[in-house]
């Protein structure tokens, strides 16, 4: 009996050691709020809702969100201002507002370099003229903007290289990939994705284009049909067919992966040769991308299809395409143990936003947390 009891205690001990809680921050762009979601391996639930913004009568559009490498602070871009947007700094856990700073037109996605400690945030410039915009470089400790680095038209998908020395973003309407030297704060390279992809034999006549959401949402850039924007306003600038919306460097293979929203493809760019090395045909409207920390799987949201694709990075094979629990799939974040993908799902009209949790081993949705309207930006905080 004593041996049986000891065995039972041992099993319970192992179960407790293996149990993990995961915490994720998700924005609700049409609610001016951020949700803190907890996932215990089985159930996902919103445990806290944090109101953001300062104008009660206005939708200020919390869009981009990131947690600093130390896990002590999270940063949020509020896209809409008069006319410029803002960057907010909050303390994790208590979620108290620490500071804020004005950036450019429609600040969007961002990340902090582990090498320089600086924050790099793209200014998407949704409502401005079709002219090159910029990346704001911010000292996150002092909350001072150090420089605006000019890049392309509608820059988006800001991510930092694993060594923290380079920042990558894509110009959605100019169809370019930009590399910024994180130390010199200058554009070190840029790549014409339309040309590089075409050099591999891309057939522009068969491209699938993202479709727009016809619901009347306030301040909604994300549901716009990125493939059918007013090109007349771009004057002499070329009309990108690729229309990239996101770029994510791989943790160790020297490549970067780009969501080619207008081409219904994922592009792989070799960062050494600085050219498109592979193209993968995926679902309609690829929008955000993340890669598991172990480097094995790439997760991409297909905004138009309302689905998420799971890819084997080495083989370039889509292992599964999983319908999300509502339409308009948006952001993706992966747990630090590479086991789960967290997907923000906007919905349409008065639909509640959602966060689907996908088990990356079974490639099935485990559970869903319900959020405010137009769930968008998403950032993994911690597991414990």
ABEGO torsion letter per residue (X at the ends): XAAAAAAAAAAAAAAAAABBBBBBBBBBAAAGBBBBBBBAGABBBBABBBBBEABAABBAGBABBBBBAAGABBBBBBABBOABBBBBBBBBGAGBBABBBBBBBGBBBBBBBAAAGBBBBBBAGAABBBBBBBBBBBBAAAGBBABBBBBBBGBBGBBBBAAGABBBBBBAAAGBBBBBBAAAGBBABBBBAAAAAAAAGBBAAABBBBBBBABBBBGBAAABBAAABBAAAAEABBBBAAGBABBBBBAAAGBBBBBBAAAGBBBBBBAAAGBBABBBBBBBGBABBBBBAAGABBBBBBAAAGBBBBBBAAAGBBABBBBBABBGBBBBBBBAAGABBBBBBAEBEABBBBBBBBBAAAGBBABBBBBBBGBBBBBBABBX
